[in-house]
Amino acid sequence: MSGAHFPELIRALPEFSGPFDAYQLNARNCEVLFASYPAGTTIDPHAHPTENVGVITSGELILIVDGEETRYGPGDWYHAT
């Protein structure tokens, strides 16, 4: 898994068993993931059984929800319900 830029404490977490590489922090009532994506990565449309919040630390995330595109950059966070 790529993720050498994460601190050792993050890299020691269990690997996420989903459609992309991430480390998963066990939490109550939510998923806390630490993930990195190579430029140009796309993730097929999907739904989650939980609300999702993410913080962008570098690069850009283009998120399309209900046909509306929003762009997020470093320091931005998103909330998908």
C-alpha positions, 0 to 999 in steps of 0.5 A: 500500500502506498502511504509512506507519507503517513506517520508510523502511528497511522501506518500501524492501523489496520488496512481498509478492506474496501475498493481503495487503499487506506488505513482504518481507525476503529471508531464508534458509529463511523469509519475513519479512513486515512487514504491517498489517491494518485492523480487522476483516480476515479471512484465509481458512483456508490453509496454509504450506510453512514455519513462521510466527512473528509479533509483534503490535505493535498491535491484536489478532490472533485466530488459529484453528489446528485449531479452537482460537482464541488471541488475541494483543495488542501484545508477544505473538508466535505460532508456527504450524507 
